[in-house]
Amino acid sequence: MPVKQRRGEETKQRLLDAALTVHEQGEFTVQAVQLVSGVSLGSLYHHFGSFDGLAAALHARCLAELLDGVVIELERASTARTGVTAVVTAYITFVMDQPAKARFLHSSANAAYLPAYADMIAETKRLRMTRIESWLAPHIAAGSIEDLTDSLTEILLIGPVAELSRRWLTGAEIDLARTAELLPPRIWAALRAGG
């Protein structure tokens, strides 16, 4: 990678890291990001177009990291049922190990700036969901998993653990590790064919 391009990537990562830091500190403003990153406002706008663009890029980065971890664990599973457990475990592991990223992702899920960047977010998600759907497909064809629409399967598979995580991240008194043991069989019951 040419030096100029590498410096540009380093600056972008510094801005993203700073944005995550200031969000966790409760002051998610362009001024706070500038202060923590040491990057000029002009450079921020050059790389992301706006502060909203920076926030959307951070959302996409956190989403990619979460789903990459889910995909890796899912693709190691050999049965439909162990696949469900893998998804839940990977999701909760991300939330517990990377709470700042998980908190940003869940708190910004309905942020006003996201519609303007919907295509970028959708593409980030699509690349990973395609792999999840590819893993599910032979299990659906074999009759292990109910043949539902992709969106309904996603809601049943990821929706409960996402809502559990959102509540834990906002301070609900939940034993996340224990719930991670209780949730997979219940999700499996909703997804299995004839369940």
C-alpha positions in Angstrom: 0.0 0.0 0.0 1.4 3.4 -0.9 2.5 5.6 2.0 -0.2 8.2 1.4 -2.9 5.6 1.2 -1.6 3.9 4.4 -1.6 7.2 6.2 -5.1 7.8 5.1 -6.2 4.5 6.4 -4.5 5.1 9.7 -6.2 8.5 10.1 -9.6 6.9 9.4 -9.0 4.2 12.0 -7.8 6.8 14.5 -11.1 8.8 13.9 -13.2 5.6 14.3 -11.4 4.6 17.5 -11.8 8.2 18.9 -15.5 8.2 18.0 -16.0 4.9 19.9 -14.1 6.3 22.9 -16.1 9.5 23.1 -19.4 7.7 22.6 -18.5 5.4 25.6 -17.6 8.6 27.6 -21.1 10.0 26.9 -19.9 13.0 24.7 -20.5 12.0 21.1 -19.6 15.2 19.3 -17.4 16.2 16.5 -15.4 18.4 18.9 -14.8 15.5 21.3 -13.6 13.3 18.4 -11.2 16.0 17.2 -9.8 16.4 20.7 -9.3 12.6 21.3 -8.0 11.8 17.8 -5.9 14.8 17.2 -7.2 14.9 13.7 -8.4 18.1 12.1 -12.0 18.8 11.2 -11.0 19.1 7.5 -9.4 15.6 7.6 -12.5 14.1 9.2 -14.7 15.6 6.5 -12.3 14.5 3.8 -12.5 10.9 4.9 -16.1 10.6 6.0 -17.9 13.6 4.4 -19.6 14.6 7.7 -19.8 13.6 11.4 -22.8 11.5 10.5 -20.7 9.7 7.9 -18.1 9.0 10.6 -20.9 7.6 12.9 -22.3 5.5 10.1 -18.8 4.1 9.3 -18.3 3.2 12.9 -21.7 1.5 13.0 -20.7 -0.5 9.9 -17.4 -1.5 11.4 -19.0 -2.7 14.7 -21.6 -4.6 12.7 -19.0 -6.3 10.6 -17.0 -7.3 13.6 -20.0 -8.8 15.3 -21.3 -10.7 12.3 -17.8 -11.9 11.3 -17.5 -13.5 14.7 -20.9 -15.1 14.3 -20.1 -16.4 10.9 -16.8 -17.9 11.9 -18.5 -19.8 14.8 -21.5 -20.8 12.8 -19.4 -22.3 9.9 -17.6 -24.5 12.5 -20.9 -26.1 13.5 -21.9 -29.4 11.9 -25.6 -29.6 12.8 -28.4 -27.2 12.7 -28.9 -27.3 16.5 -25.2 -26.7 17.2 -25.3 -23.9 14.7 -28.0 -22.1 16.7 -25.9 -22.4 19.8 -22.9 -21.1 17.9 -24.7 -18.0 16.8 -26.0 -17.2 20.3 -22.6 -17.9 21.9 -20.7 -15.8 19.4 -23.1 -12.9 19.7 -22.9 -12.8 23.5 -19.2 -13.3 23.5 -18.9 -10.2 21.3 -21.1 -8.2 23.7 -19.2 -9.3 26.8 -15.7 -8.9 25.2 -16.4 -5.7 23.3 -19.1 -3.8 25.3 -18.2 -0.4 23.9 -18.6 -1.6 20.3 -21.8 -3.5 21.2 -23.2 -0.5 23.0 -22.5 1.8 20.1 -24.1 -0.7 17.6 -27.2 -1.3 19.7 -27.7 2.3 20.8 -27.3 3.6 17.2 -29.5 1.0 15.6 -32.3 3.6 15.1 -30.2 6.7 14.8 -31.5 9.5 12.6 -28.4 9.6 10.5 -28.6 5.9 9.4 -31.2 6.2 6.6 -28.7 8.4 4.6 -26.2 5.6 4.8 -28.6 2.7 4.5 -26.9 1.3 1.4 -23.5 1.1 3.1 -24.9 -0.5 6.2 -27.0 -3.0 4.1 -24.0 -4.0 2.1 -22.0 -4.6 5.2 -24.7 -6.8 6.6 -25.5 -8.5 3.3 -21.9 -9.8 2.8 -22.2 -11.6 6.2 -25.8 -12.6 6.1 -25.2 -14.3 2.7 -22.8 -16.7 4.4 -25.2 -17.3 7.2 -28.0 -18.1 4.7 -25.6 -20.4 2.7 -24.9 -22.3 5.9 -28.6 -22.6 6.7 -29.6 -23.6 3.2 -28.6 -27.3 3.3 -30.1 -27.7 6.8 -33.4 -26.3 5.4 -33.2 -28.5 2.4 -32.6 -31.6 4.7 -35.7 -30.7 6.7 -33.9 -29.8 9.9 -34.8 -26.2 9.9 -38.2 -24.8 9.0 -38.3 -23.3 5.4 -39.2 -19.7 6.3 -38.4 -16.4 4.6 -34.8 -15.2 5.1 -36.0 -12.2 7.2 -38.2 -14.3 9.5 -35.4 -16.8 10.0 -33.0 -13.9 10.9 -35.6 -12.5 13.3 -36.0 -15.9 15.1 -32.2 -16.6 15.1 -30.7 -13.3 16.0 -33.6 -11.2 17.3 -33.8 -12.7 20.8 -30.1 -12.5 21.5 -29.9 -9.0 20.1 -32.8 -7.8 22.4 -31.2 -9.6 25.3 -27.9 -7.9 24.6 -29.5 -4.5 24.2 -31.1 -4.8 27.6 -27.9 -6.0 29.3 -26.0 -3.1 27.7 -28.5 -0.6 29.1 -28.0 -1.8 32.6 -30.7 -4.5 33.1 -29.7 -7.0 35.8 -29.3 -10.1 33.6 -26.9 -13.0 34.0 -25.7 -12.9 30.4 -23.6 -16.0 30.7 -26.4 -18.1 32.2 -28.9 -16.7 29.7 -26.6 -17.8 26.9 -27.1 -21.3 28.1 -30.9 -21.0 28.3 -31.6 -19.2 25.0 -30.2 -21.6 22.3 -32.7 -24.5 22.9 -35.6 -22.0 22.9 -34.4 -20.5 19.6 -33.9 -24.0 18.2 -37.4 -24.9 19.1 -38.7 -21.9 17.1 -36.5 -22.8 14.0 -36.6 -26.5 13.8 -38.8 -28.1 11.2 -42.1 -29.2 12.8 -41.1 -27.4 16.0 
